[in-house]
Amino acid sequence: MKRHINSALKILIKIFSEKTYSNMAFSGEKASDMTTKLVYGVLDENVKIEYVLSSLCLKKPQNIIYILLKIGAYALMNLTDVPAFAIVSECVEVAKMNGKSANAGFVNAVLKKIANKEYALPKETDDNYLSVTYSKPQWFVDKLVEQYGRDVAIKIISAPITDKEHVRVNSRLATLADIEKRLKKAGVNFEESEVGGLVLNASKTVNELFKEGLLTYQAPSSMLAVYALGIKDGAKILDLCSAPGGKAVLMSELDKGGEVIACDLHAHRVKLIESYKERMHADNVKTAVLDATKLKKEWEGAFDYVLLDAPCSCFGTFRKHPDVFLSRGENDLQEIAKTQKEILKNAVRYLKNGGKLVYSTCTLFDEENAQVVESVVDGKEYQLEKIAFENDALNKKFENNDGTIALLPEGQYDGFYIAKIVRC
């Protein structure tokens, strides 16, 4: 256990102190399943853990000790199969291993109080009950309640984390049946998703198929945004803010005779798209470096379809990326929305008459979603168009849409927003 705690400490120091994204903080670390569980457990329950520690510590401990206490607190409150005395003892040893012998007694005392449940959590009548109980920032909970109502807000913040991955087949190189046959032969369990992909656990076989370009990891919500365009053959398609390129490549598969131009702001981001398209053999994807907040006049009226998966707060992805609350807050929403409006204002001008645009985000709040779309939809030149899918099951599920679909974090779906705009 000591090794796992120490590894988790190193990774969490990168995340909390060095502001490294969680998926990158594991780089260079040989993380065991237990280490990964500790890291993501602390991130997911950070608000609750900090509340408990604040009630037991007169002042906030120095950084490395504070993070170690978070690991110990998470383990004591969640790892029922590990004896409490062992968790406390191992955390004390990790403190000593990291040159904090002088703080070992303090670590021991605080964690023993947690082991003995010498703390109180908020009552249901307290204002911070939902925030602490479901371990989400108070502003986030308040904003969800304001927009969705208390019952839906609770549904959102209580959505369980899924460790399953969603992949789709590269239709250029294989069929779904081909891949399912190979997975079955390797003993990999999977189930089909409603967007035509597969839900499974990562494995050696899946990674091999990925490297061969036969399948790729892609969230079903991202696939829905592409399907919402209703792409026809031989089209000219623009993907703004495209990196790492998953949606551009999917569009290129849906329209193998068409052309997709995939853009992003920075050259290193465009290289990600190029790497993605090469692995997936998407020869009809072209790339360009583009600042989407600035109008490219020569593209006005040039495209049949435009996809704008806008830069956003990403709060809809909190189940898989619980550290999103460490890098962004409520005060960021207005500035992000301002950028989104600038990009969308340009994006609709790239459409031909009759052309379709899908605006999407992986967030939950109106400031970045409906209010951005309303800034360009005028009921005349630009109008919302009802979203229809070729898949009958999807059509039935979303049959009452008005040109927009708001997904809540549930099952394989992230919190996600899709709006379809037509240029008349």
N, C-alpha and C positions, 0 to 999 in steps of 0.2 A: 504493500500500500504506500510505503514511503516513497518509492520510485515514482509512482503515479502522481502523488501529491506534488513532488518536486518538479516533475515535468509540467504539470498543470500550472504551477506557480510561474515557471519561465514563460509559458505561453500567455498567461493572463497579464503578466507584467508588460508584455508587448502590446496587448490590447488596451489595458487601462492607462498605462503610463506613456507608451510610445504612440498611442492612437493608431495602431495597426489593425486593419480589418481582420476579423476572426479567421476567415478562410485563408488569409495570407500568413497569419501568425503561426500556423502549424508548419510552415515551410522550414525545412532543415531540422525538424524535430521528429523523432520516431515515436509517435504518439500511440499508446495502447488504447484499446476500447475504453478502459477505465479512465485514462487521462482525458480522452475526448468527452466522456460523460461528465467528468468534473468541470471541464472548461465550459461546456455549453450549459451545464446545470447552473453554474454560478452566473453566467450571463443571463439566462432565462429568469432566474430568481433574484437578480441583483437588488431590485427595489425592496423586496421582502427581507433579504439578508441584511441590507444596510439599515433597515428599520430596527431589526433585532439587535444588531451591533450597537446602534446609537443608544439603545436603552441599557446596554451593559458597559459601555465605555464612557468615561467622563469627558474625554475628548477623542477626536479621530486619531487613530494610531498612524505612525509613519507608514509610508506607502507599501513596502514589501510585507510588513506585518499585517496591514489591513487586508491585503489581497490573500495572504495565507489564512487569516481568520475567516474570510469569505469562503474559501475552499473547505475549511473545517466545518463551518456552519452549514454549508450545503450538504456535506457528507453526513453530518449528524442528523439533519432533518429529513434526509431522503434515503440514505443507504442502510436500510433496516437489516440487511444481511451481514453487515460488518459491525462488530462490537464497538460500542461508543468509546470504551477505554482505549481501544486500539487506534481509533481515529485521532483522539486527543494526543496520545503518546507519539504517534507518527508525525503529527503536525509540529509538536515540540521539537522532535529530532530534525525536521526539515528547517525549522528556524535556526537551529544550531549549525546545520550544514551550510546555511547561507550567511554565516557570520553574525547572527543575531542571538547569540547565547544570552546576552543581557536581557532580551525580551522573552526568553523561553518561559519564565514563570508567569508572565502576563498572558501569553498565549494559552498556557495550561489553565489558568484561572478562568478566562473568558469562555473557553470551549467547554470546560466542566459545567459552567452555568447553563450553557446551551444544552448540553447532554442531560442535565437535570431539569430542563424546561423552566429555568428561572427567568422567564420573560413572558410578556403578555402581548398578544396580537390585538389589533383594533376590533371593537364590537361592530355588529352589523349596522348599528345606528350611527357610527362614527363616519365623518366625512371622508376619511381616508381608507375606509373598509375595502372597497373594491380595488383601489390602487395597491394596497399591501397584500391583500388576499391573492390577487391574480398577478402580482408583481409587475405592474406597469406604471409608468410615470403618472402622477396625478393629473397633469395637464392633458395627457393623452386620453385618460379615462373620461375626464370632464368633457372633452371635445367629442368623443364618441357618443356619450349620453346626450349631449346637445343635438347632434346631427341625426342619430339613429334611434334614440330612446334607450331607456335603461336595459330592457330585456335583450334587445339586439346587441347593445354594447357588451353585456355580459357574455353573450354567445361569441362575440368576436374575441374578447380577451381571454376566454377560457378554452379557445380552440386548441386541441392537443397538438404537440409537435409530432411531425411524421418523419421517420428516418428512411422512408422509402424514396427511391429515385424515379423520375419519369423520363423515359427515352422514347424516341420515335425512329422509325426505319428510314434509311436513305432510299427513296423510291427509284433513284437512278440505278442502284446496284443490287437491290434485293426487294423481296416482298415481305409483308408481315409474316406470312406462313413460313418463308425460308428461315427467318430469324427465330420464330417460335420453335421450329424443329431443332435448330442448333442449340437453343437454350434448354430445351427438354432433354436433349442428348447429354448435355453437361450437368443436368440435375438442378438447373436454376429455376426456382419458383417465380412465377409472374402472373399478372392478370392484365387483361386488356382495359385500356381507359376509354372514356366516352369520346375522346378526341382522336382516337385511332393510334394511340401509342401504347406503351407497356409500363406497368408499375412493378418495380422490383427492387431488390437490394443490389448494391454495387458488388461485383465479384470479378475474379480474374477473367472469366469468359466475357463478361460485359465489357471490361476494359479492352480486351482483344478485339471485339467487334467495333468498339469505338475507334481504336487505332487504325483499323482497316477501312474506316469510313462507312461501315455498314449501318451504324446507328449513331445517334448523338443525344446528349442530354438536353432536353428542352421542356420547360414548364408548360403544362396544358393551357394555362392562361395566356401565355405568349403565342401558342398555336392558335387559340381562339381569335386573337387580334388579327392574325394573318388571314384566317378563314373568313373573318367578317368582311374583308375587302371584296370577296366574290370574284376573284381574278379570272379573266377569260384569256384564251390563248393569243399569243402574238402581241402582248401588251408592252408598253414602256412603263417601267415601275421605278419609283424613287423611294429609297429607304433612308430617311434622315436619322441621325443619332443612332447609327446601326450597330456599332461594336457591342459584343464580339462577333455578331454576324449571323446568329441563328435564324432570325426572322427573314433576313435577305436570302439565305440559302433555301429556306422552306418555300419562299415565294418563287425562287428560281426553279424548284422542282414542280410546283403547281403550274408553271408556265415555261416549259422547257424551250419553247420557240420564241420566248420573249427576252427582254433585256432588263436586268436589275442594276441600278446604280446605287451602291451602298456608300454612305458618307459618314464621317465622324470628324470631330473638331481637331484631334491631334494625330500626327503621323504614326505614333506608336499604337494608337487605338485602331487605325486603319490597317496596320500590320496584323492585328488580331483577326480582322475580317478576312484578310488575304490567306492567313493560315487556316482559318475555318473553311473557306471555300475550296482550298486545295485539298484538304482532307476529305471533303465531301464531293469532290469532282464537279463543282458547280462552275463550269466554264462560262456561263452566261451572266455571271456577276462581275461587274466592274466596280472599282473603288475610287474614291476621291476624298481628299481632305477638304472639309467645308465647315465654316462657322455658320451654323444654321440661323443665328440671330441676324445675319446680314443677307439681304435679298440678292440672289444670283439672277440678274435680269435675263440672261440668255436662256434660262430654264422656264421662264414664264409661259404658261399654257402648253407645256411640252409633254406632260405625263398623263397616262390613263389612270394610274393609281399612285397614291403617295401613302406611305406608312410613317407616322410620327409616333414612335415610342419615346415619349418625352423624358428628359432628365427630370427626376422627381425626388421626393423625400424618401421613397422606398418603405414607408411605414407599413405597407400591406404585406411585406415579406418578413415581419418580425418573428414568425415561428421558426424559420430557418436561419434568420440573421438577427438574433436578439440583441446584438451589439449595435443595431441601427439607432437605438436610443442614446448611445454614447456619443455618436457623431453628429446628430441632428436633434433639434428641438422645435417647439412651437414657433419661436421667433424666426425660424428659417422659411416658413411656409410662404409668406408674402413675397420674399425675394425670389424664391424658386418659381412661384406662379408668374411673376413678372417676366422671367426668362421664357417660360412656357408660352406665354401670350405672344412674345416677340417672335418665337420660332413658328408658332401656328399661323400667325398673320402672314408670314412669308410662305409657309408650306401650302396653303390653299391656293396661292397664286401660281403655283407650279402645275395645277390641274388644267387639263383641257376642259372645254365645255362638256358636261356629262361625266367628267372624271370623278373618281371616288377617293376620299381620304379617310383613313382610320387614325384617330388620336387615341393613344393608350398610355396608362401609367400603372405602376404597381403601388398605388397608395389609396387611401380611404377617404380623404377629405375633399369637400366641395371646392375649396380654394384652388386645388390643383386639377380638378376634374370638371364638373359642370360649369363653374364660373369661367374657366379658361375657354371652354367650347362656346359658351354664350358670348364671348368677346368677338367671335367672328361669324357665328350663325346669325344672319340677318333676316331670314325668311324670304329672301329674294334671290340674290346671286348664290349664297351659300345656305344650304338647308340640311337638316338632319334627315337621314334615310333609314327606314326600318332595316335592321340587320337580319339577314336570312343566311342559313347555312345549307350546304348540300346534304349534310348528315341529318336524317329525319329526327333522330333522338335529340340532337342539339336544337333543332328548330322547335321541337315540342317544349323543351326545357326553357327556352328563351322566347317563346312565341309572343309574349306580351310586351316586348321591348319597343321603345319609341325612337329607336336610333341610338340608344345608349344601353349599356349593360354594366351593372356594378356587381362585381363578385366579392363575396366576403371570404375571409380565410377559412377554408373548410375542405376536408379531404386533401386532394392533391392540388387544389387551387389556392393561389395567393390572393390577398386582397388586391383587386385589379379593376380598372375602369377602361371601358371601350366605348368610343363614340364614332359613328360613321357619318361623314359629311359629303354631300354631292354638290358639285359646282353646276349650276343651272345655266 
